């Protein structure tokens, strides 16, 4: 999938990214998922300015340890972390994925004080 955000797999995923000061939204996506392919360009297109960082965690391998580590049961899933703590989570819905209103909720959560 194309995108201009950092895309990291299990080998590159460093939990320290999540514990840095500030807010980071992590989209858990897989190339084989049609809902992820539709969602990723919209996630990339968000204009966060300096409010928060975004990254894509690659779950293309169904054997990736990221599935269990972050309790991801369905993709796409987005988790927002602030100062290393999970503050918001939006799991995709089977057969539907995530919609525009989900993206707006993710963006609002990441921007909230």
N, C-alpha and C positions, 0 to 999 in steps of 0.2 A: 504494500500500500504506500502511496506517495504521501509525503507530508514534510513539513519543515520543522517539526519538533523533534527533540532527542527521542530516539526509539531504542530501548534497551531490553535485552533478554536477561535470563536468570544469571548468566555468567557475569554480566556487566552491572546488574542491579545492585546498587549500594544503598542500603537502608539509611546511610548517613545523609543522603539527599533529603530524606524525609525529616531528619532531625535538625536541619539548618533552621535558623531563625526565619520566620516568615511563613508564607502559605504556598503550598504546591498541590496542584491537581494532577492525579495520576489516572490516565485512561488505560485500562487493561483491555487489550484488543488482540484479535487473531486474524491472520490473513485469510483463513478459510471461512470466516464468518461474514455472510453478506450484510448483516446489520452493522458490523464493525466497519466494513468498507464504506458504508453509507454514512456512518457517524463520524469517522476520523476527519474528513475534510471540514465538517462543521466545528469539531473540537479545535482543529488547527486554526480555523478562521476566527475564533474568539479573539477579541481585542482586549487583552487584560491590562495593557499599559504596564505599569510597574506594580500593579496590585498583587499579582501572584505569578508563580512559575507554573509551567505545564510540562508534562513528560508523558510518553507513551510506553507502557510496559508490554512487551511482545509476548503473547501467550500462544503464538502459532504452534509451538510444540505442545501437544497434549500431555507430555511428560514433564513440562516445566514445573519446578518446585514453587514457582510464584503462585500457582493455583491454590495450593494449600497454605502457603505462608500468609497470603492476604485473604483467605477464605472466599475466593472467587468461585462461584458456582456456575455463572453464566456470563457470557461476554456479549456486548460490552458492559463493563462495570467501571465506574469512576469513583475514586476515593479522594477526598480533600483532606489534607493534613495542615495543621497550623502548629508551628514550633514543635514538630515531631509527634503531635497527637492527632488522631483521626477526629475530625469535626463534622464530616458529612460523607454520606455514601449513597450512591444511586446505582442499583443493580438493574441490568437490562431485564426485560420481560421476555420469556420464551416465545418465539414466533413473532416478536415485535421489536426487540432491541430497545433503544432509547430514542425519544422523540425530541422535537424542538423545545417543548416545555420542560423536559428533563435537563436539557442543556442550559436553559435559562435558570433553573433552580441550582444547578451546579455553579454557574457563574455568580449568582447572588450569594450563595454560601461562601464561596472563595473570597468575595469582596467584602463580606460583612465583617465588622470589627470584632 
